[in-house]
Amino acid sequence: MKDRLKELHKQARLSRDAISTEAYGAAVAAIQESEVRANADFDEAKQITVVEKEAGKFAESAEAFAKAGRDEKAAELKQCVDLLTALLPAKLDASAYPEMVAKAIAESGASCIREMGAVMAALKKEHGSALDMKIASAQVKAALV
């Protein structure tokens, strides 16, 4: 992921595409900063997580600019979000979650909400970055209550 982002950033700079340069540059910088803080090179899954967070930051900023009436800047930031999310693996379909959650609960032996962490860990381990954590946690809570 990091190498691909670096190459996209280089191409964006050479083509003088300001929006792409901003999006890819921010993602590369976020990965590098996270690696320095952790004092380790990240694997693909951790790099994807960092890019997801960076896309979320752009989305929050776009929303704030839209509320402030700065629609042009909000549109630019939305393009940054779109560029980064296009690089991310596809998320699982919402209809698949009930079956996955039931399987994870059965495998972990969870019976109450206190054991939700074990179920979430099992889901994350099996499905990785394709898992939408909001949907998964809501499904697990509903199943364990």
Backbone as a printed PyTorch tensor [residue, N CA C, xyz], in Angstrom:
tensor([[[  0.8300,  -1.1870,   0.0000],
         [  0.0000,   0.0000,   0.0000],
         [  0.8760,   1.2520,   0.0000]],

        [[  1.8880,   1.2800,   0.8770],
         [  2.7180,   2.4760,   0.9920],
         [  3.4570,   2.7560,  -0.3130]],

        [[  3.9990,   1.7140,  -0.9370],
         [  4.7240,   1.8990,  -2.1930],
         [  3.7930,   2.4010,  -3.2950]],

        [[  2.6040,   1.8600,  -3.3230],
         [  1.6220,   2.3010,  -4.3270],
         [  1.2430,   3.7700,  -4.0920]],

        [[  1.0370,   4.1380,  -2.8410],
         [  0.7110,   5.5280,  -2.5170],
         [  1.8530,   6.4760,  -2.8860]],

        [[  3.0910,   6.0470,  -2.6270],
         [  4.2370,   6.8820,  -2.9910],
         [  4.2850,   7.1100,  -4.5000]],

        [[  4.0430,   6.0490,  -5.2590],
         [  4.0540,   6.1760,  -6.7190],
         [  2.9150,   7.0860,  -7.1980]],

        [[  1.7280,   6.9230,  -6.6400],
         [  0.5950,   7.7880,  -6.9990],
         [  0.8770,   9.2430,  -6.6250]],

        [[  1.5220,   9.4490,  -5.4820],
         [  1.8680,  10.7990,  -5.0400],
         [  2.8660,  11.4280,  -6.0190]],

        [[  3.8420,  10.6550,  -6.4340],
         [  4.8370,  11.1440,  -7.3890],
         [  4.1760,  11.5280,  -8.7150]],

        [[  3.2840,  10.6640,  -9.2040],
         [  2.5810,  10.9530, -10.4600],
         [  1.7030,  12.1920, -10.3230]],

        [[  1.0560,  12.3500,  -9.1920],
         [  0.1900,  13.5110,  -8.9670],
         [  1.0080,  14.8040,  -8.9480]],

        [[  2.1760,  14.7480,  -8.3190],
         [  3.0430,  15.9350,  -8.2990],
         [  3.5260,  16.2870,  -9.6900]],

        [[  3.9380,  15.2670, -10.4500],
         [  4.4460,  15.5220, -11.8000],
         [  3.3580,  16.0760, -12.7250]],

        [[  2.1270,  15.6370, -12.5190],
         [  1.0220,  16.1240, -13.3460],
         [  0.3920,  17.3940, -12.7750]],

        [[  0.9370,  17.8540, -11.6520],
         [  0.4770,  19.0740, -10.9810],
         [ -1.0110,  19.0130, -10.6070]],

        [[ -1.4180,  17.8470, -10.1380],
         [ -2.7830,  17.6330,  -9.6680],
         [ -2.8000,  17.8850,  -8.1570]],

        [[ -3.2570,  19.0620,  -7.7640],
         [ -3.1740,  19.4900,  -6.3650],
         [ -3.9840,  18.6020,  -5.4320]],

        [[ -5.1710,  18.2010,  -5.8490],
         [ -6.0440,  17.4090,  -4.9760],
         [ -5.4560,  16.0190,  -4.7490]],

        [[ -5.0060,  15.3710,  -5.8260],
         [ -4.3970,  14.0510,  -5.6910],
         [ -3.1110,  14.1220,  -4.8880]],

        [[ -2.3290,  15.1640,  -5.1230],
         [ -1.0850,  15.3440,  -4.3670],
         [ -1.3810,  15.4620,  -2.8770]],

        [[ -2.4120,  16.2270,  -2.5440],
         [ -2.7860,  16.3950,  -1.1340],
         [ -3.2410,  15.0720,  -0.5190]],

        [[ -4.0980,  14.3470,  -1.2180],
         [ -4.6480,  13.0960,  -0.6850],
         [ -3.5640,  12.0400,  -0.4990]],

        [[ -2.8120,  11.7870,  -1.5560],
         [ -1.7950,  10.7380,  -1.4750],
         [ -0.6450,  11.1310,  -0.5590]],

        [[ -0.2790,  12.4040,  -0.5820],
         [  0.7920,  12.8690,   0.2980],
         [  0.4250,  12.7450,   1.7620]],

        [[ -0.8110,  13.0850,   2.0870],
         [ -1.2700,  12.9670,   3.4750],
         [ -1.2730,  11.5100,   3.9240]],

        [[ -1.6830,  10.6070,   3.0320],
         [ -1.7220,   9.1890,   3.3830],
         [ -0.3160,   8.6380,   3.5990]],

        [[  0.6100,   8.9880,   2.7120],
         [  1.9950,   8.5300,   2.8650],
         [  2.5780,   9.0720,   4.1610]],

        [[  2.3590,  10.3580,   4.4200],
         [  2.8850,  10.9720,   5.6430],
         [  2.2950,  10.3180,   6.8900]],

        [[  1.0100,  10.0000,   6.8620],
         [  0.3650,   9.3720,   8.0170],
         [  0.9450,   7.9800,   8.2720]],

        [[  1.1850,   7.2270,   7.2140],
         [  1.7750,   5.8930,   7.3780],
         [  3.1790,   6.0130,   7.9480]],

        [[  3.9740,   6.9180,   7.3770],
         [  5.3490,   7.0710,   7.8470],
         [  5.3980,   7.5510,   9.2980]],

        [[  4.5370,   8.4770,   9.6440],
         [  4.5000,   8.9720,  11.0250],
         [  4.0930,   7.8610,  11.9890]],

        [[  3.1090,   7.0660,  11.5990],
         [  2.6660,   5.9660,  12.4530],
         [  3.7690,   4.9260,  12.6270]],

        [[  4.5060,   4.6640,  11.5540],
         [  5.6040,   3.7040,  11.6480],
         [  6.7100,   4.2180,  12.5650]],

        [[  6.9950,   5.5070,  12.4800],
         [  8.0240,   6.0910,  13.3460],
         [  7.5830,   6.0110,  14.7960]],

        [[  6.3210,   6.3400,  15.0570],
         [  5.8190,   6.2740,  16.4390],
         [  5.8550,   4.8580,  16.9840]],

        [[  5.5550,   3.8810,  16.1320],
         [  5.5510,   2.4880,  16.5680],
         [  6.9500,   1.8780,  16.5330]],

        [[  7.8930,   2.5780,  15.9040],
         [  9.2580,   2.0990,  15.7380],
         [  9.2910,   0.7410,  15.0390]],

        [[  8.4370,   0.6060,  14.0100],
         [  8.3710,  -0.6400,  13.2490],
         [  7.7480,  -0.3650,  11.8870]],

        [[  8.1080,  -1.1870,  10.9210],
         [  7.4680,  -1.0980,   9.6190],
         [  6.1160,  -1.7920,   9.7010]],

        [[  5.1040,  -1.1620,   9.1100],
         [  3.7540,  -1.7180,   9.1540],
         [  3.5390,  -2.7140,   8.0330]],

        [[  2.7450,  -3.7380,   8.3390],
         [  2.3310,  -4.6590,   7.2850],
         [  1.1630,  -4.0210,   6.5220]],

        [[  0.7060,  -4.7150,   5.5150],
         [ -0.3520,  -4.1890,   4.6400],
         [ -1.6230,  -3.8380,   5.4200]],

        [[ -2.0140,  -4.6770,   6.3630],
         [ -3.2490,  -4.4510,   7.1200],
         [ -3.1710,  -3.1670,   7.9400]],

        [[ -2.0430,  -2.9300,   8.5840],
         [ -1.8970,  -1.7110,   9.3850],
         [ -1.8450,  -0.4790,   8.4920]],

        [[ -1.2180,  -0.6100,   7.3250],
         [ -1.1750,   0.5090,   6.3840],
         [ -2.5800,   0.8520,   5.9030]],

        [[ -3.3770,  -0.1570,   5.6500],
         [ -4.7610,   0.0620,   5.2200],
         [ -5.5420,   0.7730,   6.3210]],

        [[ -5.3270,   0.3740,   7.5590],
         [ -5.9960,   1.0140,   8.6840],
         [ -5.6450,   2.4950,   8.7630]],

        [[ -4.3800,   2.8150,   8.5530],
         [ -3.9440,   4.2180,   8.5980],
         [ -4.5990,   5.0050,   7.4600]],

        [[ -4.6660,   4.4120,   6.2770],
         [ -5.2840,   5.0990,   5.1330],
         [ -6.7820,   5.2960,   5.3840]],

        [[ -7.4360,   4.3130,   6.0000],
         [ -8.8550,   4.4670,   6.3490],
         [ -9.0490,   5.6470,   7.3050]],

        [[ -8.1760,   5.7570,   8.3010],
         [ -8.2730,   6.8660,   9.2590],
         [ -8.0430,   8.2040,   8.5670]],

        [[ -7.0950,   8.2320,   7.6480],
         [ -6.7880,   9.4710,   6.9370],
         [ -7.9810,   9.8810,   6.0630]],

        [[ -8.6160,   8.9120,   5.4260],
         [ -9.8150,   9.2090,   4.6300],
         [-10.9200,   9.7340,   5.5410]],

        [[-11.0250,   9.1920,   6.7450],
         [-12.0080,   9.6740,   7.7150],
         [-11.7450,  11.1120,   8.1300]],

        [[-10.4680,  11.4520,   8.2840],
         [-10.1190,  12.8370,   8.6330],
         [-10.5250,  13.7940,   7.5170]],

        [[-10.2660,  13.3850,   6.2720],
         [-10.6770,  14.2220,   5.1390],
         [-12.1970,  14.3780,   5.1090]],

        [[-12.9180,  13.2980,   5.4100],
         [-14.3850,  13.3520,   5.4020],
         [-14.8970,  14.3000,   6.4860]],

        [[-14.3080,  14.2380,   7.6710],
         [-14.7050,  15.1430,   8.7630],
         [-14.4360,  16.5990,   8.3920]],

        [[-13.2890,  16.8380,   7.7840],
         [-12.9500,  18.1980,   7.3630],
         [-13.9160,  18.6960,   6.2940]],

        [[-14.2590,  17.8150,   5.3560],
         [-15.1950,  18.1980,   4.2930],
         [-16.5460,  18.5760,   4.8850]],

        [[-16.9760,  17.8190,   5.8680],
         [-18.2510,  18.1010,   6.5290],
         [-18.2060,  19.4520,   7.2530]],

        [[-17.0920,  19.7220,   7.9160],
         [-16.9470,  20.9850,   8.6320],
         [-16.9410,  22.1720,   7.6660]],

        [[-16.2510,  22.0350,   6.5470],
         [-16.2300,  23.1110,   5.5570],
         [-17.6010,  23.3070,   4.9260]],

        [[-18.3280,  22.2140,   4.7190],
         [-19.6740,  22.3280,   4.1470],
         [-20.6020,  23.0650,   5.1130]],

        [[-20.4950,  22.7740,   6.4010],
         [-21.3130,  23.4630,   7.3980],
         [-20.9820,  24.9510,   7.4740]],

        [[-19.7060,  25.2630,   7.1990],
         [-19.2660,  26.6600,   7.2570],
         [-19.5790,  27.4110,   5.9630]],

        [[-20.1870,  26.7230,   5.0070],
         [-20.5550,  27.3760,   3.7540],
         [-19.4360,  27.4320,   2.7300]],

        [[-18.3620,  26.7080,   2.9640],
         [-17.2430,  26.6870,   2.0230],
         [-17.3420,  25.4370,   1.1680]],

        [[-18.3380,  25.4440,   0.2830],
         [-18.6510,  24.2640,  -0.5170],
         [-17.5260,  23.8680,  -1.4690]],

        [[-16.7730,  24.8400,  -1.9820],
         [-15.6940,  24.5190,  -2.9130],
         [-14.6070,  23.7030,  -2.2180]],

        [[-14.1960,  24.1360,  -1.0370],
         [-13.1760,  23.4060,  -0.2710],
         [-13.7250,  22.0460,   0.1770]],

        [[-14.9960,  21.9960,   0.5460],
         [-15.6170,  20.7290,   0.9450],
         [-15.5960,  19.7410,  -0.2200]],

        [[-15.8520,  20.2250,  -1.4320],
         [-15.8350,  19.3530,  -2.6080],
         [-14.4260,  18.8200,  -2.8750]],

        [[-13.4060,  19.6650,  -2.6830],
         [-12.0280,  19.2230,  -2.8640],
         [-11.6720,  18.1160,  -1.8650]],

        [[-12.0620,  18.3200,  -0.6220],
         [-11.7670,  17.3230,   0.4040],
         [-12.5360,  16.0330,   0.1540]],

        [[-13.7460,  16.1560,  -0.3730],
         [-14.5320,  14.9680,  -0.7150],
         [-13.8290,  14.1730,  -1.8140]],

        [[-13.1820,  14.8770,  -2.7530],
         [-12.4190,  14.1960,  -3.7960],
         [-11.2410,  13.4400,  -3.1840]],

        [[-10.6150,  14.0320,  -2.1710],
         [ -9.5250,  13.3480,  -1.4690],
         [-10.0310,  12.0550,  -0.8230]],

        [[-11.2040,  12.1320,  -0.2100],
         [-11.8090,  10.9460,   0.3890],
         [-12.0330,   9.8780,  -0.6780]],

        [[-12.5780,  10.2820,  -1.8080],
         [-12.8630,   9.3390,  -2.8920],
         [-11.5840,   8.6890,  -3.4220]],

        [[-10.5160,   9.4690,  -3.5550],
         [ -9.2470,   8.9310,  -4.0450],
         [ -8.6950,   7.8730,  -3.0960]],

        [[ -8.7500,   8.1520,  -1.8070],
         [ -8.2050,   7.2110,  -0.8310],
         [ -9.0840,   5.9770,  -0.6770]],

        [[-10.3980,   6.1570,  -0.6490],
         [-11.2810,   4.9930,  -0.4860],
         [-11.2460,   4.0880,  -1.7080]],

        [[-10.9050,   4.6290,  -2.8690],
         [-10.7920,   3.8010,  -4.0710],
         [ -9.6350,   2.8080,  -3.9500]],

        [[ -8.6610,   3.1280,  -3.1230],
         [ -7.5030,   2.2440,  -2.9370],
         [ -7.7510,   1.1530,  -1.9020]],

        [[ -8.7560,   1.3450,  -1.0770],
         [ -9.0240,   0.4140,   0.0200],
         [ -9.7840,  -0.8160,  -0.4680]],

        [[ -9.5960,  -1.9470,   0.1970],
         [-10.3600,  -3.1440,  -0.1750],
         [-11.8450,  -2.9230,   0.1090]],

        [[-12.6760,  -3.5920,  -0.6580],
         [-14.1260,  -3.4450,  -0.5150],
         [-14.5810,  -3.9700,   0.8440]],

        [[-15.5640,  -3.3020,   1.4080],
         [-16.1460,  -3.7350,   2.6850],
         [-17.1400,  -4.8650,   2.4230]],

        [[-17.3710,  -5.6570,   3.4520],
         [-18.3370,  -6.7510,   3.3540],
         [-19.7590,  -6.2010,   3.2670]],

        [[-20.6200,  -6.9260,   2.6130],
         [-22.0230,  -6.5530,   2.5010],
         [-22.7030,  -6.7040,   3.8590]],

        [[-23.5690,  -5.7720,   4.1770],
         [-24.2390,  -5.7540,   5.4840],
         [-25.0560,  -7.0220,   5.7350]],

        [[-25.5370,  -7.6470,   4.6950],
         [-26.3510,  -8.8560,   4.8700],
         [-25.5190, -10.0510,   5.3420]],

        [[-24.2090,  -9.9820,   5.2210],
         [-23.3500, -11.0860,   5.6350],
         [-23.0450, -11.0740,   7.1310]],

        [[-23.2770,  -9.9470,   7.7920],
         [-22.8730,  -9.8110,   9.1900],
         [-23.5990, -10.7330,  10.1660]],

        [[-24.9160, -10.9130,  10.0870],
         [-25.5680, -11.7830,  11.0790],
         [-24.9690, -13.1930,  11.1290]],

        [[-24.6890, -13.7660,   9.9720],
         [-24.1270, -15.1130,   9.9310],
         [-22.6930, -15.1250,  10.4810]],

        [[-21.8950, -14.1240,  10.1100],
         [-20.5130, -14.0470,  10.5980],
         [-20.4700, -13.8710,  12.1050]],

        [[-21.3500, -13.0150,  12.6260],
         [-21.3910, -12.7550,  14.0620],
         [-21.8130, -14.0080,  14.8100]],

        [[-22.8200, -14.6920,  14.3230],
         [-23.2750, -15.9270,  14.9740],
         [-22.1580, -16.9630,  15.0100]],

        [[-21.4200, -17.0790,  13.9220],
         [-20.3090, -18.0270,  13.8570],
         [-19.2130, -17.6420,  14.8500]],

        [[-18.8720, -16.3530,  14.9220],
         [-17.8210, -15.8830,  15.8270],
         [-18.2270, -16.0660,  17.2850]],

        [[-19.4970, -15.8460,  17.5830],
         [-19.9940, -16.0460,  18.9580],
         [-19.9110, -17.5190,  19.3310]],

        [[-20.3130, -18.3740,  18.4150],
         [-20.2650, -19.8160,  18.6820],
         [-18.8190, -20.2780,  18.8840]],

        [[-17.9160, -19.7980,  18.0490],
         [-16.5180, -20.2240,  18.1530],
         [-15.8410, -19.7010,  19.4170]],

        [[-16.1890, -18.4820,  19.8200],
         [-15.5440, -17.9000,  21.0040],
         [-16.2170, -18.3340,  22.2990]],

        [[-17.4370, -18.8290,  22.2070],
         [-18.1580, -19.2620,  23.3870],
         [-18.7030, -18.1040,  24.2140]],

        [[-18.7970, -16.9370,  23.6140],
         [-19.2900, -15.7580,  24.3220],
         [-20.7660, -15.9040,  24.6540]],

        [[-21.1360, -15.4500,  25.8530],
         [-22.5330, -15.5690,  26.2600],
         [-23.1050, -14.2670,  26.8170]],

        [[-22.2370, -13.2740,  27.0460],
         [-22.7150, -11.9980,  27.5670],
         [-21.9220, -10.8500,  26.9500]],

        [[-22.4050,  -9.6570,  27.1780],
         [-21.8130,  -8.4730,  26.5640],
         [-20.3710,  -8.2480,  27.0310]],

        [[-20.0160,  -8.7450,  28.2020],
         [-18.6450,  -8.5980,  28.7100],
         [-17.6300,  -9.3300,  27.8390]],

        [[-18.1030, -10.3070,  27.0990],
         [-17.2140, -11.1040,  26.2420],
         [-17.2230, -10.6080,  24.7970]],

        [[-17.7440,  -9.4020,  24.5930],
         [-17.8340,  -8.8290,  23.2570],
         [-16.4540,  -8.6590,  22.6140]],

        [[-15.4610,  -8.3230,  23.4070],
         [-14.1100,  -8.1130,  22.8870],
         [-13.5500,  -9.3470,  22.2040]],

        [[-13.8100, -10.5050,  22.7670],
         [-13.3230, -11.7530,  22.1700],
         [-13.9910, -11.9990,  20.8210]],

        [[-15.2700, -11.6980,  20.7410],
         [-16.0050, -11.8910,  19.4860],
         [-15.4890, -10.9200,  18.4220]],

        [[-15.2950,  -9.6620,  18.8150],
         [-14.8030,  -8.6580,  17.8710],
         [-13.3930,  -9.0130,  17.3830]],

        [[-12.5590,  -9.5140,  18.2880],
         [-11.2050,  -9.9160,  17.9100],
         [-11.2360, -11.0630,  16.9100]],

        [[-12.1340, -12.0020,  17.1320],
         [-12.2580, -13.1310,  16.2040],
         [-12.7300, -12.6580,  14.8250]],

        [[-13.6830, -11.7410,  14.8190],
         [-14.1720, -11.1980,  13.5390],
         [-13.0670, -10.4430,  12.8100]],

        [[-12.3360,  -9.6270,  13.5380],
         [-11.2620,  -8.8250,  12.9420],
         [-10.1550,  -9.7250,  12.4010]],

        [[ -9.8480, -10.7850,  13.1440],
         [ -8.8020, -11.7050,  12.7140],
         [ -9.2000, -12.4230,  11.4270]],

        [[-10.4540, -12.8180,  11.3440],
         [-10.9090, -13.5820,  10.1880],
         [-11.1680, -12.7140,   8.9570]],

        [[-11.6970, -11.5120,   9.1540],
         [-12.1290, -10.7010,   8.0110],
         [-11.2870,  -9.4650,   7.7650]],

        [[-10.4430,  -9.0880,   8.7090],
         [ -9.5060,  -7.9890,   8.5170],
         [-10.1520,  -6.6660,   8.1810]],

        [[ -9.5560,  -5.9640,   7.2290],
         [-10.0020,  -4.6110,   6.9120],
         [-11.3000,  -4.5840,   6.1010]],

        [[-11.7710,  -5.7350,   5.6400],
         [-13.0420,  -5.7740,   4.9220],
         [-14.2230,  -5.6300,   5.8760]],

        [[-13.9390,  -5.7410,   7.1660],
         [-14.9730,  -5.6660,   8.1970],
         [-15.2970,  -4.2160,   8.5320]],

        [[-16.5640,  -3.8640,   8.5110],
         [-16.9950,  -2.5390,   8.9580],
         [-17.2650,  -2.6630,  10.4510]],

        [[-16.4030,  -2.0460,  11.2420],
         [-16.4530,  -2.2320,  12.6900],
         [-17.7390,  -1.7050,  13.3180]],

        [[-18.3140,  -0.6470,  12.7570],
         [-19.5700,  -0.1150,  13.3030],
         [-20.6860,  -1.1420,  13.1620]],

        [[-20.8200,  -1.6920,  11.9760],
         [-21.8770,  -2.6840,  11.7330],
         [-21.6250,  -3.9180,  12.5840]],

        [[-20.3700,  -4.3720,  12.6090],
         [-20.0380,  -5.5830,  13.3610],
         [-20.3280,  -5.4110,  14.8510]],

        [[-19.9210,  -4.2830,  15.4230],
         [-20.1400,  -4.1030,  16.8650],
         [-21.6230,  -3.9970,  17.1930]],

        [[-22.3990,  -3.3610,  16.3210],
         [-23.8440,  -3.2760,  16.5530],
         [-24.4780,  -4.6620,  16.5040]],

        [[-24.0420,  -5.4730,  15.5590],
         [-24.5810,  -6.8330,  15.4300],
         [-24.1980,  -7.6910,  16.6420]],

        [[-22.9540,  -7.5620,  17.0890],
         [-22.4870,  -8.3510,  18.2390],
         [-23.2470,  -7.9320,  19.5000]],

        [[-23.4100,  -6.6330,  19.6980],
         [-24.1660,  -6.1380,  20.8670],
         [-25.5920,  -6.6860,  20.8560]],

        [[-26.2190,  -6.6280,  19.6930],
         [-27.5960,  -7.1190,  19.5900],
         [-27.6810,  -8.6070,  19.8670]],

        [[-26.6920,  -9.3490,  19.4340],
         [-26.7180, -10.8000,  19.6180],
         [-26.4010, -11.2080,  21.0560]],

        [[-25.5770, -10.4190,  21.7570],
         [-25.1780, -10.8010,  23.1190],
         [-26.0740, -10.2430,  24.2100]],

        [[-26.9620,  -9.3320,  23.8750],
         [-27.8300,  -8.7440,  24.9060],
         [-29.0080,  -9.6380,  25.1630]]])
